[in-house]
């Protein structure tokens, strides 16, 4: 299941295996397996063939950002003129 940013999903709606919701979609009803939802209100379409495979982390995981709270900032090579703390 992948859900795009800015989606509105109403209470009681079920979303599960191999369902994709496009960014900004308004989901008003349950989504059947292997489907793609887009629009306001959400329009259910068949899942495109290139997306019809089990989800894996590479589809949604982003690289760690320099300013991410979990980043190991001590290991970075900071410029000498930058203060230790702000």
For each residue, the residues with C-beta under 8 A, 3 or more apart:
1: 15 16 17 18 19 20 21 55
2: 19 20 21 55 59 60
3: 7 9 15 21
4: 7 21 22 23 24 25
5: 23 24
6: 23 24
7: 3 4 21 22 23 24 25 26 27
8: 25 26 27
9: 3 13 15 21 27
10: 13 26 27 28
11:
12:
13: 9 10 27 28 29 30 31
14: 30 31
15: 1 3 9 19 21 27 30 31
16: 1 19 31 33
17: 1 33 34
18: 1 33 34 35 47 51 52 54 55
19: 1 2 15 16 31 32 33 34 35 36 37 47
20: 1 2 35 36 37 47 51
21: 1 2 3 4 7 9 15 25 27 31 37 38 42
22: 4 7 25 36 37 38 39
23: 4 5 6 7
24: 4 5 6 7 40
25: 4 7 8 21 22 37 38 39 40 42
26: 7 8 10 39 40 41 42
27: 7 8 9 10 13 15 21 31 37 42
28: 10 13 41 42
29: 13 42
30: 13 14 15
31: 13 14 15 16 19 21 27 35 37 42 44
32: 19 35 44
33: 16 17 18 19
34: 17 18 19 46 47 52
35: 18 19 20 31 32 44 45 46 47
36: 19 20 22 44 45 46 47 48 51
37: 19 20 21 22 25 27 31 42 43 44 45
38: 21 22 25 42 43 45
39: 22 25 26 42 43
40: 24 25 26
41: 26 28
42: 21 25 26 27 28 29 31 37 38 39
43: 37 38 39
44: 31 32 35 36 37
45: 35 36 37 38
46: 34 35 36
47: 18 19 20 34 35 36 51 52
48: 36 51 52
49: 52
50:
51: 18 20 36 47 48
52: 18 34 47 48 49
53:
54: 18
55: 1 2 18 59 60
56: 59
57: 60 61
58: 61
59: 2 55 56
60: 2 55 57
61: 57 58
62: 65
63:
64: 68 70 71
65: 62 68 71
66: 71 76
67: 71
68: 64 65 71
69:
70: 64
71: 64 65 66 67 68 76
72: 75 76
73: 76
74:
75: 72
76: 66 71 72 73
77:
78: 82
79: 82
80:
81:
82: 78 79
83: 86
84:
85:
86: 83
